[in-house]
Amino acid sequence: MLNVLRPAIARVLTPVGQALARTPVTPNAVTIIGTLGVSAGALALFPAGHLFAGTMVCTFFVFADMLDGTLARIKGTTGPWGAFLDSTLDRVADASIFAGVAAWAVLSGHSRLVAGLALFCLVTGALVSYAKARAEGLGVRCDVGIAERSERLVIGLVVIGLTGLGVPYVLPVGLWVLAAASTVTLAQRMLAVRRATVQGGTGCPDSETG
């Protein structure tokens, strides 16, 4: 849904990528630094109750992490390893955000429901991304869904930040919305793959491990 903003974001990031391209910094280094920044901000600040500060740190490093693709294109170093690393570390960053919120909810005695919702969003978010990756491994396009990673990050970080500013009820409401949207997206992707394989007559392996 937020894909319409990608051209605008690319125009903003391109000058920064061009500046970085004149340095020894590699796209993979940007990916790793971005993930470490998000994870450190979420796991160090959220459980301690610094929700707004943690959101600002995570947001900064999320945008920093978006530079890796721009930098790779400018340097001409795009490839499967970089794509794999970026996709894998994205899951680490996402998990850190929701794990940090769950830890805060438990440690502060705020709400076990909020902790459970955060963990549910963590799991369903990972499943949404896995469904797409597994489908593409079978040669099936699977980029459907109402809540891709960008939407999930925006919703998650906005409601966490607003909670840190003292806005009441926004976190549980936002997590409920995110949980529902992630579940719907997972169902949409499973249905899309079924239509493209079983109904299309191409079939799928009977079983997989891992």
Long-range contacts (C-beta under 8 A, 24 or more apart in sequence): 1-146, 1-147, 1-148, 1-150, 1-151, 2-148, 2-150, 2-151, 2-154, 3-148, 3-150, 9-66, 10-70, 13-66, 13-67, 13-70, 14-70, 14-74, 16-67, 16-70, 17-67, 17-70, 17-71, 17-73, 17-74, 18-74, 20-67, 20-71, 21-71, 21-74, 21-75, 25-71, 26-71, 26-75, 26-77, 27-67, 27-68, 27-69, 27-71, 27-72, 27-75, 27-77, 27-82, 28-68, 28-81, 28-82, 28-85, 30-64, 30-65, 30-67, 30-68, 30-71, 31-65, 31-68, 31-82, 31-85, 31-86, 31-89, 32-85, 32-89, 33-61, 33-64, 33-65, 34-61, 34-62, 34-64, 34-65, 34-66, 34-67, 34-68, 34-89, 34-93, 35-61, 35-65, 35-89, 35-90, 35-92, 35-93, 36-61, 37-61, 37-64, 37-65, 38-62, 38-65, 38-93, 38-96, 38-97, 39-92, 39-93, 39-96, 42-93, 42-96, 42-97, 42-99, 42-100, 42-101, 43-96, 43-99, 43-100, 43-103, 45-100, 46-97, 46-100, 46-101, 46-103, 46-104, 46-160, 47-100, 47-103, 47-104, 47-107, 48-104, 49-104, 49-108, 50-164, 51-104, 51-160, 51-161, 51-163, 51-164, 52-161, 52-164, 52-165, 53-164, 54-100, 54-160, 54-164, 55-157, 55-160, 55-161, 55-164, 56-161, 58-97, 58-157, 59-157, 59-161, 61-93, 62-93, 62-153, 62-157, 65-90, 65-93, 87-129, 87-133, 90-129, 90-149, 91-126, 91-129, 94-122, 94-125, 94-126, 94-149, 94-152, 94-153, 95-122, 95-126, 97-153, 97-156, 97-157, 97-160, 98-122, 98-125, 98-156, 101-156, 101-160, 101-171, 111-172, 113-172, 114-171, 114-172, 114-175, 117-172, 117-175, 117-176, 117-179, 118-175, 120-179, 121-152, 121-156, 121-175, 121-178, 121-179, 121-182, 124-179, 124-182, 124-183, 124-186, 125-149, 125-152, 125-182, 127-182, 127-186, 128-152, 128-182, 128-185, 128-186, 128-189, 131-186, 131-189, 131-190, 131-193, 132-189, 135-189, 135-192, 135-193, 135-196, 138-193, 138-197, 138-204, 140-192, 140-193, 140-196, 140-197, 141-196, 142-189, 142-192, 142-193, 144-185, 144-188, 144-189, 144-192, 145-184, 145-185, 145-186, 145-188, 145-189, 146-181, 146-184, 146-185, 146-188, 147-178, 147-181, 147-182, 147-184, 147-185, 148-185, 151-181, 152-178, 152-181, 152-182, 155-181
